[in-house]
Amino acid sequence: MSQTMPNNIMTINTAPPPAPPVTRERLIRLAGLLILAAFSATYLLSEDAARYLKPLLLLMGWGGFCLFGGTLRRSAPALFLISALVIVLASWGLSWLDHPQWAESSPKVHRLTNWCVFIAVAWLLRGKSSWTLAVWSLAGLALLVTPWVRGDGIQEWLNGLNGARVDFGLNNAQHTGMLTGTVFLGILAYTRKILTPGRWQWARTLGWVAALVVFGTAVVISQTRAVWIGVFAALCLYFIGFLVWICRMPPQYKARMLLATLSGLICLTALAVYTLEPVIEKRLQAEHEIIEGLASLKLKDDEFSSISYRTNSWKAAIPWILDRPLIGWGGNGRGLVLEHSPNLPDWFMAKTGHLHSTYVDTLVNFGLLGLALFLGILGWTLVRAWQAWRQDYMSSEMFLFLLAFSIYWLTINLTESYMYYSTGQYAFALVIGGMVTRIWRMQADRKWPSTNRTTDA
């Protein structure tokens, strides 16, 4: 006799849960993420790609954030974007009231809103560390192939090792140094994770060594001394972090790790000195007479000296800054300094179009309010990232990279206006955007508690 299953016994449903419905937000995020990946991978390789992809990135990122950002729309980054608009409009409006003959015909809001591209990046990354690392990796790989796409390929590397200053076909060598220095510090920050024992450890180790050698060499042959100083300052931070890590290791591993590290440092230093010493020595001696002039307060106006560029432009900017310290002279303020400062050398205008410092350019253009915006973005990100790290929403490697990048970025912008160039805005948006996406994940989980902290769920 067949037996039938009682009606009151429930069957177990083993079918997978239904996929979440396709919504406008999901479509915008998916399309925006693809655009962000393309933006990261091609921005340095093609000016045409940069021209078309960046507006699409902002449309998807800023637009999606405004439509679906929820409570995040009341967070500090949104205030930074609004502040950027207000500062530019106020500076432009006051320039028309004070010096209409010199004012711009219309406000160029992109000069400060470009600093907030990180909002679009952060929203599209959706708080996922794995997506952030993927985007950063695409940018690093793109930088790696720029000599073959925009420069002279292997010949440019050989010229650099023989003492020539190289730029890989980018704006100039300063920007090449800035970008390669950023990638170099990022690779170093993730050393512990890359070298962790496990599958493919040998391949990961070889790739790590090769990447450090390639990007470290690129930093040197770009011959940008401010980048050298910035990298050195960040390396000091890394060394402190390494010592803390060693002190927390079990006693049986400390001596072995210290010995291996010291041996590696000695070998790498010896190789670097042997290979790159002529390049470094040549670059440092190039400004020897100018540095002596600074020390004796008898500076020679040398049109071939980068230090002379900077000292002349900064000296000319001082009275303009003091005259309008709060809001500046408008978006073309640095141009006014160069055109209407009687004490600048005759050769100066033909050689440069800016003041060789993000801080000086900002003070002249947008005053203390503009400078406060720049420092506020970095300061807020650092404070919130520290909170995210303490609450396990940000990995130690990512937080260490942010600390190193902040030191590096504040240093190199002393002598170059990277925040007003597309390459600098690109690097700033990707790095800060990757940090802010984890901060937003922490803030969102405070409203909707979750156990997914350093995971990517």
BELMO-V447554 format. One record per backbone hydrogen bond with DSSP energy under -1.0 kcal/mol. NH is the residue of the N-H (numbers start at 1). CO is the residue of the C=O. Records with the same first field share a line. If there is no record, write none. Layout:
BEGIN
NH->CO ; CO
END
This chain:
BEGIN
9->6
27->23
28->24
29->25
30->26
31->27
32->28
33->29
34->30
35->31
36->32
37->33
38->34
39->35
40->36
41->37
42->38
43->39
46->42
50->46
51->47
52->48
53->49
54->50
56->52
57->53
58->54
59->55
60->56
61->57
62->58
63->58
64->60
65->61
66->62
67->63
68->64
69->65
72->69
73->70
74->71
75->72
79->75
80->76
81->77
82->78
83->79
84->80
85->81
86->82
87->83
88->84
89->85
90->86
91->87
92->88
93->89
94->90
95->91
96->92
97->93
98->94
99->95
102->99
109->107
111->108
112->109
113->109
114->110
115->112
116->113
117->114
119->116
121->117
122->118
123->119
124->120
125->121
128->125
132->128
133->129
134->130
135->131
136->132
137->133
138->134
139->135
140->136
141->137
142->138
143->139
144->140
145->141
149->145
150->146
151->146
153->147
155->152
157->153
158->154
159->155
160->156
161->157
162->158
163->160
164->159
166->221
170->167
176->172
177->173
178->174
179->175
180->176
181->177
182->178
183->179
184->180
185->181
186->182
187->183
188->184
189->185
190->186
191->188
194->190
195->191
201->198
204->200
205->201
206->202
207->203
208->204
209->205
210->206
211->207
212->208
213->209
214->210
215->211
216->212
217->213
218->214
219->215
220->216
221->217
222->218
223->220
228->224
229->225
230->226
231->227
232->228
233->229
234->230
235->231
236->232
237->233
238->234
239->235
240->236
241->237
242->238
243->239
244->240
245->241
246->242
247->243
248->244
249->246
253->250
257->253
258->254
259->255
260->256
261->257
262->258
263->259
264->260
265->261
266->262
267->263
268->264
269->265
270->266
271->267
272->268
273->269
274->270
275->271
276->272
277->273
280->276
281->277
282->278
283->279
284->280
285->281
288->285
291->287
292->288
293->289
294->290
295->291
296->292
298->293
302->300
305->302
309->305
310->306
311->307
312->308
313->309
314->310
315->311
316->312
317->313
318->314
321->317
322->318
323->319
324->320
328->324
329->364
330->365
333->330
336->332
337->333
338->334
339->335
340->336
344->341
348->345
351->348
352->348
358->413 ; 416
361->357
362->358
363->359
364->360
365->361
366->362
368->325
369->326
370->366
371->367
372->368
373->369
374->370
375->371
376->372
377->373
378->374
379->375
380->376
381->377
382->378
383->379
384->380
385->381
386->382
387->383
388->384
389->385
390->386
391->387
392->389
393->388
394->388
399->395
400->396
401->397
402->398
403->399
404->400
405->401
406->402
407->403
408->404
409->405
410->406
411->407
412->408
413->409
414->411
418->416
420->417
421->418
425->421
426->422
427->423
428->424
429->425
430->426
431->427
432->428
433->429
434->430
435->431
436->432
437->433
439->435
440->436
441->437
442->438
443->439
444->440
445->441
446->442
448->444
453->451
END
